[in-house]
């Protein structure tokens, strides 16, 4: 039995092959154990000056609902374009970059060896312990709060920022596309939260009120449609202070709409979310992505017709 993450690679290849005009698989790098890191670019038209959004999944190996959501999102986009008004508006207005599994080595390890594994699988210089927490490895207040330089710790931030090929691949890609990517979303579990910068400081982001309004509306819509409760707010105050996170880093890069979603549940199953909960968890996150993306479009795109009041 070799490599349980192969089905996702098969799915990526098949999706790109079956939708050649709308989906392109872009190799952005490879993991420590040399597994490819593929980003799917969804592009539904070729209007000039298109902006983009980014979604990454599976930064933490044990959070299995996260890669499931990335696949769900792509499938929804391809199936409901020109049927669902929100996804149509989003895809007409922006490209979407989706990284289904940012940490393929750790993900495979959770299928074959240790279900609770969180980090990647890089071997430290000392050789005693394995793995860096990729969500502590970004170059923003690196190694200060809520992280550890001990390779044996769950929240090991690595020997230096972007020491890990997975984090570096994502950072390099976003640096190259920072003028077009307006919205950054990273998908985690569990705790049912929508958080935004900052996590490394209790200071407020400059567009704090906009970010708060967006996650509040996402949470209200989920409550209304799915009767489920999501808490929301800036990372440090809502979850806990931590340095080196991808959302803070993306924000500092200039992507002013940057979010971390924590999907289902609230602790009954935790990381062992049963398969029966996949569709519910993904539909909630989908509603949140669409709500926030439409809001970003409203705030960043000039209205097509100007009504004077």
C-alpha positions as a Markdown table, in Angstrom:
| # | Residue | x | y | z |
|---|---|---|---|---|
| 1 | Unk | 0.0 | 0.0 | 0.0 |
| 2 | Unk | 1.8 | 3.1 | -1.1 |
| 3 | Unk | 1.1 | 6.7 | -0.4 |
| 4 | Unk | -2.5 | 7.6 | 0.4 |
| 5 | Unk | -2.0 | 11.1 | -1.0 |
| 6 | Unk | -1.8 | 9.7 | -4.5 |
| 7 | Unk | -5.6 | 9.9 | -4.9 |
| 8 | Unk | -5.4 | 13.7 | -4.5 |
| 9 | Unk | -2.6 | 13.9 | -7.1 |
| 10 | Unk | -4.7 | 11.8 | -9.4 |
| 11 | Unk | -7.7 | 14.1 | -8.8 |
| 12 | Unk | -5.5 | 17.2 | -9.5 |
| 13 | Unk | -4.3 | 15.7 | -12.8 |
| 14 | Unk | -7.8 | 14.6 | -13.9 |
| 15 | Unk | -9.4 | 17.9 | -13.0 |
| 16 | Unk | -6.8 | 19.8 | -15.0 |
| 17 | Unk | -7.1 | 17.4 | -18.0 |
| 18 | Unk | -10.9 | 17.4 | -18.0 |
| 19 | Unk | -11.2 | 21.2 | -17.8 |
| 20 | Unk | -8.3 | 22.4 | -20.0 |
| 21 | Unk | -9.7 | 25.8 | -20.6 |
| 22 | Unk | -10.5 | 26.6 | -17.0 |
| 23 | Unk | -8.0 | 24.7 | -14.9 |
| 24 | Unk | -4.2 | 24.7 | -15.0 |
| 25 | Unk | -2.0 | 22.8 | -12.6 |
| 26 | Unk | 1.1 | 24.9 | -11.7 |
| 27 | Unk | 4.0 | 23.2 | -10.0 |
| 28 | Unk | 5.2 | 25.7 | -7.4 |
| 29 | Unk | 7.9 | 23.6 | -5.7 |
| 30 | Unk | 8.2 | 20.3 | -3.8 |
| 31 | Unk | 8.1 | 19.1 | -0.3 |
| 32 | Unk | 11.0 | 18.0 | 1.9 |
| 33 | Unk | 10.5 | 14.4 | 0.8 |
| 34 | Unk | 10.2 | 15.6 | -2.8 |
| 35 | Unk | 6.5 | 15.4 | -3.4 |
| 36 | Unk | 5.2 | 18.0 | -5.9 |
| 37 | Unk | 3.3 | 21.0 | -4.7 |
| 38 | Unk | 0.6 | 21.7 | -7.2 |
| 39 | Unk | -1.5 | 24.8 | -7.3 |
| 40 | Unk | -4.7 | 24.7 | -9.4 |
| 41 | Unk | -5.3 | 28.0 | -11.2 |
| 42 | Unk | -9.0 | 28.5 | -12.0 |
| 43 | Unk | -9.4 | 31.0 | -14.7 |
| 44 | Unk | -12.9 | 31.4 | -16.3 |
| 45 | Unk | -12.2 | 34.2 | -18.6 |
| 46 | Unk | -9.3 | 36.3 | -19.9 |
| 47 | Unk | -10.4 | 39.8 | -19.2 |
| 48 | Unk | -7.4 | 42.1 | -18.7 |
| 49 | Unk | -6.2 | 43.2 | -15.3 |
| 50 | Unk | -7.8 | 40.3 | -13.5 |
| 51 | Unk | -7.2 | 40.1 | -9.8 |
| 52 | Unk | -7.0 | 36.8 | -7.9 |
| 53 | Unk | -7.6 | 35.0 | -4.6 |
| 54 | Unk | -5.5 | 32.3 | -3.0 |
| 55 | Unk | -6.7 | 29.3 | -0.9 |
| 56 | Unk | -4.3 | 26.9 | 0.7 |
| 57 | Unk | -5.3 | 23.7 | 2.5 |
| 58 | Unk | -3.5 | 21.0 | 4.6 |
| 59 | Unk | -0.8 | 23.1 | 6.2 |
| 60 | Unk | -1.2 | 21.0 | 9.3 |
| 61 | Unk | -1.2 | 17.3 | 8.5 |
| 62 | Unk | -3.9 | 16.0 | 10.8 |
| 63 | Unk | -6.5 | 18.5 | 9.8 |
| 64 | Unk | -8.0 | 16.2 | 7.1 |
| 65 | Unk | -11.2 | 18.3 | 6.5 |
| 66 | Unk | -8.9 | 21.0 | 5.1 |
| 67 | Unk | -7.7 | 19.3 | 1.9 |
| 68 | Unk | -11.2 | 18.0 | 1.5 |
| 69 | Unk | -12.4 | 21.6 | 1.4 |
| 70 | Unk | -10.0 | 22.6 | -1.3 |
| 71 | Unk | -11.2 | 19.8 | -3.5 |
| 72 | Unk | -14.8 | 20.7 | -2.7 |
| 73 | Unk | -14.2 | 24.3 | -3.6 |
| 74 | Unk | -12.8 | 23.4 | -7.0 |
| 75 | Unk | -15.6 | 21.0 | -7.7 |
| 76 | Unk | -18.2 | 23.6 | -6.8 |
| 77 | Unk | -16.6 | 26.2 | -9.0 |
| 78 | Unk | -16.6 | 23.9 | -12.0 |
| 79 | Unk | -20.1 | 22.6 | -11.4 |
| 80 | Unk | -21.9 | 25.7 | -10.4 |
| 81 | Unk | -20.4 | 28.4 | -12.6 |
| 82 | Unk | -23.3 | 30.2 | -14.3 |
| 83 | Unk | -25.7 | 28.4 | -12.0 |
| 84 | Unk | -24.9 | 29.9 | -8.6 |
| 85 | Unk | -24.8 | 33.7 | -8.8 |
| 86 | Unk | -22.1 | 34.3 | -6.2 |
| 87 | Unk | -19.5 | 31.8 | -7.5 |
| 88 | Unk | -20.2 | 33.1 | -11.0 |
| 89 | Unk | -19.6 | 36.6 | -10.0 |
| 90 | Unk | -16.4 | 35.6 | -8.2 |
| 91 | Unk | -15.0 | 33.6 | -11.1 |
| 92 | Unk | -16.0 | 36.2 | -13.7 |
| 93 | Unk | -14.0 | 38.8 | -11.7 |
| 94 | Unk | -11.0 | 37.0 | -10.4 |
| 95 | Unk | -8.7 | 34.0 | -10.9 |
| 96 | Unk | -8.5 | 31.5 | -8.0 |
| 97 | Unk | -5.3 | 29.8 | -6.9 |
| 98 | Unk | -5.9 | 26.6 | -4.9 |
| 99 | Unk | -3.2 | 24.6 | -3.2 |
| 100 | Unk | -5.0 | 21.4 | -2.1 |
| 101 | Unk | -2.2 | 20.0 | 0.2 |
| 102 | Unk | 0.5 | 22.3 | 1.4 |
| 103 | Unk | 2.1 | 19.6 | 3.6 |
| 104 | Unk | 1.9 | 16.4 | 1.6 |
| 105 | Unk | 4.6 | 14.6 | 3.6 |
| 106 | Unk | 2.9 | 15.1 | 6.9 |
| 107 | Unk | -0.5 | 14.3 | 5.3 |
| 108 | Unk | 0.8 | 11.0 | 4.0 |
| 109 | Unk | 2.3 | 10.3 | 7.5 |
| 110 | Unk | -1.1 | 10.8 | 9.1 |
| 111 | Unk | -2.5 | 8.1 | 6.8 |
| 112 | Unk | 0.3 | 5.6 | 7.3 |
| 113 | Unk | 1.8 | 6.1 | 10.7 |
| 114 | Unk | 0.6 | 8.7 | 13.1 |
| 115 | Unk | -2.9 | 10.1 | 12.7 |
| 116 | Unk | -2.2 | 13.1 | 15.1 |
| 117 | Unk | 0.9 | 14.3 | 13.3 |
| 118 | Unk | 0.8 | 18.1 | 12.7 |
| 119 | Unk | 4.2 | 19.3 | 11.2 |
| 120 | Unk | 6.0 | 18.5 | 8.0 |
| 121 | Unk | 8.6 | 15.7 | 7.9 |
| 122 | Unk | 12.0 | 17.6 | 7.7 |
| 123 | Unk | 14.8 | 16.2 | 9.8 |
| 124 | Unk | 16.4 | 18.6 | 12.1 |
| 125 | Unk | 20.2 | 19.1 | 12.2 |
| 126 | Unk | 20.4 | 17.3 | 15.5 |
| 127 | Unk | 18.7 | 14.4 | 13.9 |
| 128 | Unk | 16.7 | 13.6 | 17.0 |
| 129 | Unk | 13.4 | 15.0 | 16.0 |
| 130 | Unk | 11.4 | 15.5 | 12.9 |
| 131 | Unk | 9.1 | 18.2 | 11.6 |
| 132 | Unk | 8.5 | 21.9 | 11.5 |
| 133 | Unk | 5.1 | 23.6 | 12.0 |
| 134 | Unk | 4.8 | 25.3 | 8.6 |
| 135 | Unk | 2.4 | 27.8 | 10.1 |
| 136 | Unk | 5.2 | 29.1 | 12.3 |
| 137 | Unk | 7.8 | 29.2 | 9.6 |
| 138 | Unk | 6.8 | 32.4 | 7.8 |
| 139 | Unk | 8.9 | 35.6 | 8.1 |
| 140 | Unk | 6.7 | 37.7 | 10.3 |
| 141 | Unk | 7.9 | 38.2 | 13.9 |
| 142 | Unk | 9.4 | 34.7 | 13.4 |
| 143 | Unk | 10.2 | 32.6 | 16.5 |
| 144 | Unk | 8.9 | 35.0 | 19.1 |
| 145 | Unk | 5.4 | 34.1 | 20.4 |
| 146 | Unk | 3.5 | 30.8 | 20.5 |
| 147 | Unk | 6.3 | 28.9 | 18.7 |
| 148 | Unk | 9.4 | 27.0 | 19.7 |
| 149 | Unk | 12.9 | 26.5 | 18.3 |
| 150 | Unk | 13.0 | 23.0 | 19.8 |
| 151 | Unk | 12.6 | 20.6 | 16.9 |
| 152 | Unk | 10.8 | 18.1 | 19.2 |
| 153 | Unk | 8.0 | 20.5 | 19.8 |
| 154 | Unk | 4.6 | 20.6 | 18.0 |
| 155 | Unk | 5.0 | 24.3 | 17.3 |
| 156 | Unk | 8.6 | 24.2 | 16.2 |
| 157 | Unk | 9.2 | 27.2 | 13.9 |
| 158 | Unk | 12.3 | 25.7 | 12.2 |
| 159 | Unk | 15.9 | 27.0 | 12.2 |
| 160 | Unk | 15.1 | 30.2 | 10.3 |
| 161 | Unk | 12.1 | 31.8 | 8.4 |
| 162 | Unk | 11.2 | 29.9 | 5.2 |
| 163 | Unk | 13.6 | 27.1 | 6.1 |
| 164 | Unk | 11.0 | 24.6 | 4.9 |
| 165 | Unk | 10.6 | 24.1 | 1.2 |
| 166 | Unk | 6.8 | 24.0 | 1.5 |
| 167 | Unk | 6.6 | 27.4 | 3.2 |
| 168 | Unk | 9.2 | 28.8 | 0.8 |
| 169 | Unk | 7.3 | 27.6 | -2.2 |
| 170 | Unk | 4.1 | 29.4 | -1.1 |
| 171 | Unk | 6.0 | 32.5 | -0.1 |
| 172 | Unk | 7.8 | 32.7 | -3.4 |
| 173 | Unk | 4.6 | 32.2 | -5.4 |
| 174 | Unk | 2.7 | 34.9 | -3.4 |
| 175 | Unk | 5.7 | 37.3 | -3.7 |
| 176 | Unk | 5.5 | 36.9 | -7.5 |
| 177 | Unk | 1.8 | 37.5 | -7.6 |
| 178 | Unk | 1.3 | 40.0 | -4.8 |
| 179 | Unk | 0.1 | 42.7 | -7.2 |
| 180 | Unk | -2.8 | 40.5 | -8.4 |
| 181 | Unk | -3.7 | 38.4 | -5.3 |
| 182 | Unk | -6.1 | 40.5 | -3.2 |
| 183 | Unk | -7.5 | 37.8 | -1.0 |
| 184 | Unk | -5.6 | 35.1 | 1.0 |
| 185 | Unk | -7.4 | 32.3 | 2.8 |
| 186 | Unk | -5.8 | 29.4 | 4.7 |
| 187 | Unk | -8.0 | 26.5 | 5.8 |
| 188 | Unk | -7.5 | 24.8 | 9.1 |
| 189 | Unk | -9.4 | 22.8 | 11.7 |
| 190 | Unk | -10.9 | 22.6 | 14.2 |
| 191 | Unk | -12.8 | 25.2 | 16.3 |
| 192 | Unk | -15.2 | 26.9 | 13.9 |
| 193 | Unk | -13.6 | 30.3 | 13.8 |
| 194 | Unk | -12.8 | 33.0 | 11.2 |
| 195 | Unk | -9.7 | 34.9 | 12.2 |
| 196 | Unk | -7.7 | 37.7 | 10.6 |
| 197 | Unk | -4.5 | 39.6 | 11.3 |
| 198 | Unk | -2.9 | 40.0 | 13.5 |
| 199 | Unk | -1.9 | 36.9 | 15.5 |
| 200 | Unk | 1.7 | 38.0 | 16.4 |
| 201 | Unk | 0.5 | 41.3 | 18.1 |
| 202 | Unk | -2.6 | 42.6 | 19.7 |
| 203 | Unk | -2.4 | 45.7 | 17.6 |
| 204 | Unk | -5.2 | 46.2 | 15.1 |
| 205 | Unk | -4.8 | 45.8 | 11.4 |
| 206 | Unk | -5.2 | 49.0 | 9.5 |
| 207 | Unk | -8.4 | 47.8 | 7.8 |
| 208 | Unk | -9.6 | 46.0 | 11.0 |
| 209 | Unk | -13.2 | 47.2 | 10.6 |
| 210 | Unk | -13.5 | 45.9 | 7.0 |
| 211 | Unk | -12.0 | 42.5 | 8.0 |
| 212 | Unk | -14.3 | 42.3 | 11.0 |
| 213 | Unk | -17.4 | 43.2 | 8.9 |
| 214 | Unk | -16.5 | 40.4 | 6.4 |
| 215 | Unk | -16.1 | 37.6 | 8.9 |
| 216 | Unk | -19.1 | 38.8 | 10.9 |
| 217 | Unk | -21.3 | 38.5 | 7.8 |
| 218 | Unk | -19.9 | 35.1 | 7.0 |
| 219 | Unk | -20.7 | 33.8 | 10.5 |
| 220 | Unk | -24.2 | 35.3 | 10.4 |
| 221 | Unk | -25.0 | 33.6 | 7.1 |
| 222 | Unk | -23.7 | 30.2 | 8.4 |
| 223 | Unk | -25.9 | 30.7 | 11.5 |
| 224 | Unk | -28.9 | 31.4 | 9.3 |
| 225 | Unk | -28.4 | 28.7 | 6.7 |
| 226 | Unk | -26.8 | 25.9 | 8.7 |
| 227 | Unk | -27.6 | 26.7 | 12.3 |
| 228 | Unk | -23.9 | 26.5 | 13.2 |
| 229 | Unk | -21.9 | 28.9 | 15.3 |
| 230 | Unk | -18.6 | 30.4 | 14.3 |
| 231 | Unk | -16.6 | 32.8 | 16.4 |
| 232 | Unk | -14.5 | 35.5 | 14.8 |
| 233 | Unk | -12.0 | 38.2 | 15.3 |
| 234 | Unk | -8.3 | 39.0 | 15.2 |
| 235 | Unk | -6.0 | 36.0 | 15.7 |
| 236 | Unk | -4.2 | 37.0 | 18.9 |
| 237 | Unk | -7.3 | 37.9 | 20.7 |
| 238 | Unk | -9.6 | 35.2 | 19.3 |
| 239 | Unk | -7.3 | 32.2 | 19.3 |
| 240 | Unk | -3.9 | 32.9 | 20.8 |
| 241 | Unk | -0.8 | 35.0 | 20.1 |
| 242 | Unk | 1.6 | 33.3 | 17.7 |
| 243 | Unk | 4.4 | 34.4 | 15.3 |
| 244 | Unk | 5.3 | 33.2 | 11.9 |
| 245 | Unk | 1.8 | 32.5 | 10.6 |
| 246 | Unk | 1.0 | 32.5 | 6.9 |
| 247 | Unk | -2.0 | 34.9 | 7.2 |
| 248 | Unk | 0.0 | 37.6 | 9.0 |
| 249 | Unk | 2.8 | 37.2 | 6.5 |
| 250 | Unk | 0.4 | 37.5 | 3.5 |
| 251 | Unk | -1.1 | 40.6 | 5.1 |
| 252 | Unk | 2.4 | 42.1 | 5.6 |
| 253 | Unk | 3.2 | 41.3 | 2.0 |
| 254 | Unk | 0.3 | 43.6 | 1.0 |
| 255 | Unk | -2.6 | 41.2 | 0.6 |
| 256 | Unk | -5.0 | 43.3 | 2.7 |
| 257 | Unk | -7.8 | 40.7 | 2.9 |
| 258 | Unk | -6.2 | 37.8 | 4.7 |
| 259 | Unk | -8.0 | 35.1 | 6.7 |
| 260 | Unk | -7.6 | 31.8 | 8.6 |
| 261 | Unk | -10.7 | 29.6 | 8.6 |
| 262 | Unk | -11.0 | 27.0 | 11.4 |
| 263 | Unk | -13.6 | 24.5 | 10.1 |
| 264 | Unk | -15.7 | 22.0 | 12.1 |
| 265 | Unk | -16.1 | 21.0 | 14.7 |
| 266 | Unk | -15.9 | 22.5 | 18.2 |
| 267 | Unk | -14.2 | 19.5 | 19.9 |
| 268 | Unk | -16.5 | 16.6 | 19.9 |
| 269 | Unk | -14.6 | 14.8 | 17.2 |
| 270 | Unk | -11.8 | 17.4 | 16.7 |
| 271 | Unk | -9.4 | 16.2 | 14.0 |
| 272 | Unk | -11.3 | 12.9 | 13.7 |
| 273 | Unk | -14.3 | 14.6 | 12.0 |
| 274 | Unk | -16.4 | 11.7 | 10.6 |
| 275 | Unk | -17.0 | 11.4 | 6.9 |
| 276 | Unk | -20.7 | 12.2 | 7.5 |
| 277 | Unk | -19.6 | 15.7 | 8.5 |
| 278 | Unk | -17.6 | 16.5 | 5.4 |
| 279 | Unk | -20.3 | 18.0 | 3.3 |
| 280 | Unk | -21.6 | 20.2 | 6.2 |
| 281 | Unk | -18.2 | 21.5 | 7.0 |
| 282 | Unk | -17.3 | 22.2 | 3.4 |
| 283 | Unk | -20.6 | 23.9 | 2.7 |
| 284 | Unk | -20.2 | 26.2 | 5.6 |
| 285 | Unk | -16.6 | 27.1 | 4.6 |
| 286 | Unk | -17.8 | 27.6 | 1.0 |
| 287 | Unk | -20.5 | 30.0 | 2.1 |
| 288 | Unk | -17.9 | 31.9 | 4.0 |
| 289 | Unk | -15.4 | 32.0 | 1.1 |
| 290 | Unk | -18.1 | 33.3 | -1.2 |
| 291 | Unk | -19.4 | 35.9 | 1.3 |
| 292 | Unk | -15.9 | 37.3 | 1.8 |
| 293 | Unk | -14.8 | 37.2 | -1.8 |
| 294 | Unk | -17.9 | 39.1 | -2.9 |
| 295 | Unk | -17.2 | 41.7 | -0.2 |
| 296 | Unk | -13.6 | 42.0 | -1.4 |
| 297 | Unk | -14.9 | 42.6 | -4.9 |
| 298 | Unk | -17.3 | 45.3 | -3.6 |
| 299 | Unk | -14.5 | 47.0 | -1.8 |
| 300 | Unk | -11.8 | 46.8 | -4.5 |
| 301 | Unk | -13.6 | 47.0 | -7.8 |
| 302 | Unk | -15.0 | 50.2 | -9.2 |
| 303 | Unk | -18.8 | 49.9 | -9.6 |
| 304 | Unk | -19.9 | 49.4 | -13.2 |
| 305 | Unk | -22.5 | 52.1 | -13.0 |
| 306 | Unk | -22.4 | 55.2 | -10.8 |
| 307 | Unk | -25.7 | 56.2 | -9.4 |
| 308 | Unk | -25.7 | 59.7 | -8.0 |
| 309 | Unk | -28.0 | 60.0 | -5.0 |
